[in-house]
Amino acid sequence: MFEPIPILVAMPDLPMLMISASAGFPSPAQDDMEEPINLADWLIEHPAATYIMRVEGYSMVGAGITDGDLIVVSRAKKPVPGHIVVALVHGDRTLKRLRRREGRFWLVPEAEGYSEIIVDEHVEIWGVVVGLARKYA
């Protein structure tokens, strides 16, 4: 389902505006610039334990993750309920939200038509999603 994509950690520093972009009402534009940001440094805390994977499918559209997106997955971060995780289920990778109910852990999709998966001896939590990239144009 997912194939790891090699990470090129040496990304160019990109200029970053000091202001935010309003997603509600427009705000006055400013010309103030912040220090350049290196997206690799910003997204990747532990390079040796981090992978970028391409998403295939729609089971997490309710979380804003859709087919073709790139997710940044950390194997260094401890998974806790509420995290979106990549898990191996009978050897196949899947992307779901980790939940805890009645003392059991579950992998829960965030779209209609997909089943929840109980975390048992056939399931391994492989990594925690720590970032998302999507190209619009």
Helices and strands as residue ranges (DSSP letters): E 4-5, E 14-17, E 33-37, H 39-43, G 47-49, E 50-54, G 61-63, E 70-74, E 84-89, E 92-101, E 104-108, E 117-118, E 123-133
